[in-house]
Amino acid sequence: MHEMGFDHFARKDPSATAIVDPRGRIWSRGELACLVNRLSRALRASGLRPGDSIATLSPNCAELVAGYLAATQIGLYFIPVNWHLTTPEIQFILEDSGARAVIVHARFASHASACGSECRTRISIGSAPGFERLEDFVAGYPDAPLEDPVLGRPMFYTSATTGRPRAIVLPLPESSTALARTIRVHVAGGIGLEQGHVHLCASMLYHGAPLDVSIISLHMGHKLVLVDRWDPEGLLRLIEEHAVTTTVVVPTMFVRMLKLPESVRARYRTSSLRRVVHTGAPCPVEVKRQMIDWWGPVLWDAYGAAEGAGTLVSSEEWLRYPGTVGRPIPGTELRILDEHGNDVHTGEVGTIYFTRYTGDRFEYKGDPQKTAACHRGRFFTVGDMGYLNEDGYLFICDRRTDMIISAGMNIYSAEVERVLVLHPAVADCAVLGIPDEILGQVVKAVVQPVPGCAVTKQLTLDILNFLRPRLSPAKLPRRIEYVAQLPRMPSGKLYKRYLRDLPPNETIPVA
């Protein structure tokens, strides 16, 4: 494979655009590389050594990307903190991680004012009390490439849909072959190494997939366009404006774009798109069919978690096996196991286990019991359930914790959600089980209506009439509740723990 890496492309063509930030500022490769190298030296001078950690709390911006590139060329763990969390949750991560340094955007400085006890280096993007401005922190340090780089890596915290978040810790890579393997996976995912690609980061960089793919795009010599927040029409506008070729989205983005008026959708050109990866949540079959009809066969479904990548499927393969999330990516092995650890038969539902394509093993920081519970030898699980068809394609059913058992029947909440979200009045939805004295559990739906839709008993009846011919009677919601906004993260992950104890809000009993 030919030379790769952001530093290579920065030396080769320093004037080429590296990043277009959300404010429209253009960063050249040379400009970004200078900041990365100065920051690397300044962090070393402040006492950070390989194996130490640096946390960031920042919206999408070039300085955040520079922090990642600097940390991962001096052997640090880079911890992107989710700024949507509450202040106590953010402070827990800063303390639990043992971060020796933190880079905070002035917008969120108050959330990080109580840094971890081991944090001695406090840097701000913009002015913030108690923090040293990034420009001042790197001033005076050489901007030449490092002569002795040491590879680092990101360290993500779980989304903590239940309980405290836990850091996913991996050993530091020993050589650049880790980057080469990652790039080979991206090539397998339908993107070449040729120049001219433009990657749109349509989600937040504190999430695994958006961050990983954005950084890999820079390492492959591509231009990166960042957004601070997204809206359906705005995403289409950016695709046309920058002739975007690649992006990563979540299925809720597809749903919201498809519900735009046809006149708005037709206003923007999307023909530049070469690869659109969707991940983070199941994509309803009909939604994906409509997106392929609109954008062409450029959609790739990537299934995995922060713990490791799993499967990948092209549009052409998916059209042969609608609903599949694909086959294992190169270097990954996949098994479906029962509760005793035995392989199940083809077509039988079990727990999904797979290996990391990099061959290493992760640990949950400070939680050896959770680490041991999710591993079986080289294989690990994040609790998802699914099955393999006769050609080895994986189909996801649900998370084990989200499965509803009604009168002894397994009901997969994801299956009901995929149908419910197709109703024209439903902007987003969640399905969960609620106790029932006779059946054990029954289905409850929580619906976020589209803007301007009145919540009435007639709306509930319309939704039920829509669902009846599409779902068996046991899967129909016995209760529908309405909320203004579901607690969904930009990654697409839904915080169902916030919904289980939801007080009645414009609730209309179904039965």
C-alpha positions in Angstrom: 0.0 0.0 0.0 1.4 3.4 -0.9 2.4 6.0 1.7 -0.4 7.2 3.9 -1.1 9.2 7.0 -2.0 12.9 7.5 1.6 14.0 8.1 2.6 12.4 4.7 -0.2 14.4 2.9 0.6 17.6 4.8 4.2 17.4 3.6 3.2 16.4 0.1 0.7 19.3 -0.4 0.6 21.7 2.5 -1.7 24.2 0.8 -4.5 21.7 0.2 -7.6 22.0 2.3 -7.7 19.7 5.3 -10.7 20.9 7.2 -13.7 23.2 6.7 -14.9 24.0 10.2 -18.5 24.7 11.1 -17.9 28.5 11.0 -16.7 28.1 7.4 -13.0 28.7 8.2 -10.7 26.7 5.9 -7.7 25.0 7.5 -4.9 23.9 5.1 -3.1 20.7 5.7 0.1 22.7 6.5 -1.7 24.9 9.0 -3.3 22.0 10.8 0.0 20.0 10.8 1.8 23.0 12.4 -0.7 23.1 15.2 -0.6 19.4 15.7 3.2 19.3 16.0 3.4 22.3 18.3 0.7 20.8 20.5 2.5 17.5 20.6 5.7 19.1 21.9 3.9 21.3 24.4 2.0 18.3 25.9 5.3 16.4 26.2 6.9 19.5 27.8 4.0 19.6 30.3 5.0 16.1 31.5 2.7 13.8 29.6 4.2 10.4 28.7 3.0 7.5 26.6 0.1 5.7 28.3 -1.2 8.9 29.9 -4.7 10.3 28.9 -5.9 13.6 27.6 -9.7 14.5 27.6 -11.5 16.9 25.4 -14.8 18.6 25.8 -15.6 20.5 22.7 -18.0 20.9 19.8 -16.8 19.9 16.3 -13.9 22.1 15.4 -10.4 21.8 13.8 -8.8 22.3 17.2 -10.5 19.1 18.5 -9.1 17.2 15.5 -5.7 18.7 16.2 -5.9 17.4 19.7 -6.6 13.9 18.5 -3.8 13.9 16.0 -1.3 15.3 18.6 -2.3 12.8 21.3 -2.0 9.9 18.9 1.5 10.8 17.8 2.9 11.0 21.3 1.4 7.8 22.7 -1.6 9.2 24.6 -5.1 8.0 25.1 -7.5 10.5 23.6 -10.8 10.8 25.5 -13.6 12.7 23.7 -16.2 13.6 26.3 -19.9 13.8 25.3 -20.9 17.4 26.1 -24.6 16.5 26.0 -24.1 14.8 29.4 -24.9 16.6 32.7 -22.1 18.3 34.6 -21.9 15.5 37.2 -21.6 12.9 34.4 -18.9 14.9 32.7 -17.0 15.4 35.9 -17.3 11.6 36.7 -15.5 10.8 33.4 -12.8 13.4 33.9 -12.1 12.0 37.4 -12.5 8.3 36.5 -10.3 8.5 33.4 -7.4 9.9 35.3 -6.7 12.3 32.5 -3.5 14.3 33.0 -4.6 17.0 30.6 -7.9 18.4 29.3 -8.8 20.6 26.3 -12.0 22.4 26.8 -14.0 24.7 24.5 -14.9 28.0 26.2 -18.6 27.1 25.5 -18.3 24.2 28.0 -15.7 25.4 30.4 -18.1 25.6 33.3 -18.9 21.8 33.0 -15.2 21.0 33.3 -14.2 23.5 36.0 -13.9 20.6 38.4 -11.3 18.5 36.5 -10.0 15.2 37.7 -7.5 15.3 40.6 -4.7 14.2 38.3 -5.3 16.9 35.7 -2.5 19.5 35.8 -2.6 20.8 32.2 -5.8 22.7 31.4 -6.1 24.1 27.9 -9.0 26.1 26.4 -10.2 26.7 22.9 -11.1 30.4 23.4 -10.9 32.2 26.7 -12.0 30.4 29.9 -11.2 31.2 33.5 -8.7 28.7 35.0 -7.6 27.4 31.5 -4.6 28.4 29.3 -5.6 29.5 25.8 -4.5 26.9 23.2 -2.6 29.6 21.3 -0.6 30.5 24.4 0.0 26.9 25.4 1.7 26.0 22.0 3.5 29.3 21.5 7.2 29.0 20.9 7.3 25.3 20.2 8.7 24.1 16.7 6.1 23.1 14.1 8.3 20.6 12.3 7.3 16.9 12.2 8.2 14.9 15.2 11.3 12.7 14.8 10.2 10.2 17.4 6.4 9.7 17.2 4.7 7.1 19.5 1.3 5.8 18.5 -1.6 6.5 20.8 -5.3 5.7 20.4 -8.7 7.0 21.4 -10.4 5.7 24.5 -14.2 5.9 24.4 -16.7 5.7 27.3 -19.7 3.6 26.9 -23.0 5.4 26.3 -24.3 4.2 29.7 -27.9 3.5 28.7 -27.8 1.7 32.0 -25.6 2.5 35.0 -22.3 4.4 35.0 -20.3 4.8 31.8 -17.1 2.7 31.5 -14.0 3.4 29.6 -13.1 0.9 26.9 -9.4 0.5 27.2 -7.2 -1.1 24.5 -3.4 -1.6 24.4 -1.5 1.0 22.6 -0.6 -0.1 19.0 3.0 -1.2 18.5 3.4 -0.2 14.9 1.7 1.7 12.0 0.3 -1.6 10.7 -2.8 -0.8 12.9 -3.5 2.3 10.7 -2.9 0.2 7.5 -5.4 -2.4 8.7 -8.0 0.2 9.4 -7.5 1.8 6.0 -7.9 -1.6 4.4 -11.3 -2.0 6.2 -12.4 1.4 4.8 -11.3 0.4 1.3 -13.4 -2.8 1.7 -16.2 -0.5 2.6 -16.3 1.0 -0.9 -13.9 4.0 -0.7 -10.7 4.1 -2.6 -7.4 5.8 -1.8 -7.6 8.1 -4.7 -7.6 11.9 -4.0 -10.6 14.2 -4.4 -12.8 12.7 -1.7 -14.7 15.0 0.6 -15.9 13.6 3.9 -18.8 15.2 5.8 -18.8 14.6 9.5 -22.6 14.9 10.1 -22.5 14.0 13.7 -20.5 14.7 16.9 -16.9 13.9 17.1 -17.3 12.5 20.6 -18.8 9.4 19.1 -16.7 6.5 17.9 -17.8 6.1 14.2 -17.9 9.8 13.3 -14.5 10.4 14.9 -12.8 7.3 13.6 -14.0 7.8 10.0 -13.2 11.6 10.0 -9.6 10.9 11.2 -9.1 8.1 8.7 -10.4 10.4 6.0 -7.6 12.8 6.8 -5.1 9.9 6.9 -6.2 9.0 3.4 -5.6 12.5 2.1 -9.3 13.6 1.9 -10.9 16.9 2.9 -13.0 17.0 6.0 -16.2 19.2 6.4 -17.4 19.5 10.0 -20.9 20.5 11.3 -21.7 21.9 14.7 -25.3 20.6 14.6 -27.5 19.3 11.8 -30.9 19.6 10.3 -32.4 17.7 7.4 -32.3 20.4 4.8 -28.9 21.7 6.0 -27.3 18.3 5.5 -28.5 18.3 1.9 -27.2 21.8 1.4 -23.8 20.9 2.6 -23.7 17.8 0.4 -24.3 20.0 -2.7 -22.1 22.9 -1.6 -19.0 20.8 -0.9 -19.6 18.0 -3.4 -19.5 15.6 -0.5 -18.5 12.0 -1.5 -18.6 10.2 1.9 -20.4 10.6 5.2 -21.6 8.7 8.2 -25.2 9.1 9.4 -27.8 7.5 11.7 -31.1 6.2 10.4 -33.1 8.9 12.2 -31.5 11.3 9.8 -32.8 9.3 6.8 -36.3 9.4 8.4 -36.3 13.1 8.8 -34.9 13.8 5.4 -37.5 11.5 3.8 -40.3 13.5 5.6 -39.1 16.8 4.0 -41.5 18.1 1.2 -40.6 16.6 -2.2 -40.0 20.1 -3.5 -37.3 20.6 -0.8 -35.6 17.3 -1.5 -35.5 17.9 -5.2 -33.8 21.3 -4.6 -30.4 19.7 -3.8 -28.0 17.6 -5.9 -26.6 14.5 -4.1 -25.0 12.9 -7.1 -21.5 13.5 -5.7 -22.1 10.8 -3.0 -19.9 7.7 -3.3 -20.4 6.1 0.1 -22.9 6.8 2.9 -22.4 4.7 6.0 -25.3 4.4 8.4 -24.8 3.0 11.8 -25.8 3.5 15.5 -29.3 2.0 15.3 -31.4 -0.4 13.1 -32.6 1.1 9.8 -36.2 0.2 8.8 -36.2 -1.7 5.5 -38.7 0.6 3.8 -36.7 3.7 4.9 -33.5 2.2 3.4 -35.3 1.3 0.1 -36.5 4.9 -0.2 -33.0 6.2 0.4 -31.4 3.9 -2.2 -34.1 5.0 -4.7 -33.2 8.6 -3.9 -29.4 8.6 -3.5 -28.6 5.4 -5.5 -26.8 2.3 -4.3 -24.2 4.2 -2.2 -25.5 3.2 1.2 -23.4 0.9 3.4 -24.7 -0.5 6.7 -21.9 -0.8 9.4 -22.8 -2.8 12.5 -20.6 -2.7 15.6 -20.0 -0.8 18.8 -17.3 1.3 20.5 -15.8 -2.0 21.6 -15.2 -3.1 18.0 -16.4 -3.1 14.4 -18.5 -6.1 13.3 -20.1 -6.3 9.9 -20.6 -4.3 6.7 -22.9 -4.6 3.7 -23.2 -2.7 0.4 -26.5 -1.6 -1.1 -26.2 -4.3 -3.8 -25.9 -7.1 -1.2 -28.6 -5.5 1.0 -31.0 -5.5 -1.9 -30.5 -9.3 -2.2 -31.0 -9.7 1.6 -33.2 -6.8 2.8 -32.7 -6.1 6.5 -29.2 -7.6 6.8 -26.3 -5.7 8.4 -23.9 -7.8 6.3 -21.0 -10.1 6.8 -17.9 -9.8 9.0 -15.4 -7.1 8.0 -12.0 -8.4 6.9 -10.1 -9.9 9.9 -13.3 -10.3 12.0 -14.9 -13.6 13.1 -18.6 -13.8 14.0 -20.5 -16.4 16.1 -24.1 -16.7 17.3 -24.2 -18.4 20.7 -27.0 -19.6 23.0 -27.0 -18.9 26.8 -24.6 -21.9 27.4 -22.0 -20.6 24.9 -22.9 -23.1 22.1 -23.2 -22.2 18.5 -26.9 -22.0 17.3 -28.2 -23.4 14.1 -28.5 -21.2 10.9 -31.6 -19.0 11.2 -31.8 -19.4 15.0 -31.7 -16.3 17.2 -28.9 -16.1 19.7 -26.4 -13.6 21.2 -23.9 -12.1 18.7 -20.2 -12.5 19.4 -17.4 -11.3 17.3 -13.6 -10.6 17.4 -11.8 -7.4 16.9 -10.1 -7.2 13.4 -7.0 -5.7 15.0 -6.6 -8.8 17.1 -6.3 -7.0 20.4 -8.6 -7.3 23.5 -10.3 -4.5 25.3 -11.1 -4.1 29.0 -13.7 -2.0 30.8 -11.6 0.2 33.0 -12.1 -0.6 36.7 -14.7 -3.4 36.0 -13.0 -6.8 35.6 -16.4 -8.5 36.2 -18.1 -6.7 33.3 -15.0 -7.4 31.1 -15.1 -11.1 31.8 -18.9 -11.3 31.4 -18.8 -10.0 27.8 -15.9 -12.2 26.6 -15.8 -15.8 25.6 -12.2 -16.4 24.7 -11.3 -14.2 21.8 -14.9 -13.3 21.2 -17.0 -10.5 22.8 -20.6 -9.3 22.8 -22.3 -6.0 23.6 -25.6 -7.9 24.2 -27.2 -7.7 20.8 -29.3 -10.7 19.5 -29.5 -11.9 16.0 -29.2 -14.7 13.5 -27.2 -15.7 10.4 -28.9 -16.8 7.2 -27.7 -19.6 5.0 -25.2 -17.3 3.2 -23.7 -16.0 6.4 -25.4 -12.6 6.5 -26.2 -11.2 9.9 -29.7 -10.0 10.9 -30.1 -8.0 14.1 -33.2 -8.6 16.3 -32.7 -6.5 19.4 -30.7 -5.9 22.5 -31.3 -8.6 25.1 -32.2 -5.9 27.6 -34.8 -4.5 25.2 -36.6 -7.7 24.4 -40.2 -7.9 25.6 -41.6 -11.3 26.8 -45.4 -11.3 26.6 -47.2 -14.6 27.4 -44.0 -16.4 26.8 -43.5 -14.9 23.4 -40.3 -12.9 22.5 -41.2 -9.5 21.1 -38.3 -7.5 19.7 -38.9 -3.8 20.3 -36.7 -2.9 17.3 -39.1 -4.7 15.0 -42.0 -2.7 16.3 -40.0 0.6 16.1 -39.1 0.0 12.5 -42.7 -0.2 11.5 -44.0 2.6 13.8 -41.6 5.2 12.5 -43.0 4.8 9.0 -46.3 6.4 10.0 -46.3 9.9 8.5 -47.1 11.6 11.8 -44.2 9.9 13.7 -40.9 11.8 13.7 -39.2 9.3 16.2 -40.3 6.5 18.5 -39.3 4.1 21.1 -40.9 0.8 22.2 -40.5 -0.9 25.5 -42.2 -3.5 27.7 -44.4 -2.6 30.7 -45.6 -5.0 33.4 -48.9 -6.8 32.9 -50.5 -9.0 35.6 -51.7 -11.6 33.1 -49.2 -11.5 30.2 -46.1 -10.6 32.2 -45.3 -7.7 29.8 -47.0 -5.8 27.1 -45.8 -3.3 24.5 -45.7 0.4 25.2 -44.8 3.0 22.5 -43.4 6.4 23.1 -44.0 8.7 20.1 -42.4 12.0 19.1 -44.9 13.5 16.6 -43.8 15.5 13.6 -43.8 19.3 14.2 -47.3 20.7 14.0 -49.1 17.4 14.6 -51.8 17.7 17.2 -51.9 14.9 19.8 -55.4 13.6 19.9 -57.2 10.3 20.5 -57.7 10.2 16.7 -54.0 10.2 16.2 -53.6 7.2 18.4 -56.4 5.4 16.5 -54.7 6.3 13.2 -51.4 4.9 14.4 -53.0 1.7 15.6 -54.9 1.3 12.3 -51.6 1.7 10.5 -49.9 -0.9 12.6 -52.6 -3.6 12.6 -52.0 -5.0 9.1 -48.2 -4.8 9.6 -47.8 -6.4 13.0 -49.3 -9.4 14.8 -51.7 -8.6 17.6 -49.2 -9.4 20.4 -46.8 -6.8 19.0 -49.4 -4.0 19.0 -48.8 -1.3 21.6 -51.2 -1.5 24.5 -50.3 2.1 25.5 -49.0 5.0 23.4 -47.4 8.0 25.1 -46.4 11.3 23.4 -43.3 13.4 24.1 -41.9 16.5 22.5 -38.4 15.0 22.1 -37.1 11.6 22.7 -33.8 11.3 24.6 -31.7 10.2 21.6 -28.0 11.0 21.2 -26.6 12.2 17.9 -25.1 8.8 17.5 -28.6 7.4 17.1 -28.5 5.6 20.5 -31.7 6.0 22.5 -31.6 6.4 26.3 -34.4 4.0 27.1 -33.6 4.2 30.8 -35.0 7.7 30.8 -38.2 6.4 29.3 -39.0 3.5 31.6 -40.0 5.8 34.4 -41.5 8.4 32.2 -44.4 10.2 33.9 -47.6 10.2 31.9 -47.6 13.1 29.4 -50.5 13.4 27.1 -51.0 9.7 27.5 -53.9 8.0 25.7 -54.5 4.4 26.9 -54.9 1.9 24.1 -56.2 -0.9 26.2 
